[in-house]
């Protein structure tokens, strides 16, 4: 005989409200982070622009990952049995692993591009310094 567990509706409602409030707080934090990056971006040089772009990309990835975690939390609150909980967690892990691989590949490509750009600028500066001697 399989036992099912029941979560009282009041407890489920409380959990959903808690997840919703946490999501709103995080959204506020992310909004402030985006504004800070934008204001910093407005006052930076071209080299710092690449760093600002990387910061924006990193914040975007964090936002996506936290949103996925909130979605999982909301789905877990509504789960009806332990099997559904395990299924939801397995699905979340699969999708997050794929997302993390994509994010890391993107970051690696961006960092490599920035390093090449910095190397080219350093070489140009060295060449100009040699010409002045």
Buried (B, 14 or more C-beta within 10 A) or exposed (E): EEEEEEEEEEEBEEBBEEBEEBBEEBBEBBEEBBEEBEEEBEEEEEEEEBBBBBBBBBBEBBBEBBBBBBBBBBBBBEBEEEEEBEEBBEEBEEEBEEBEEEBEEEBEEBEEEBEEEEEEEEEEEEEEEEEEE
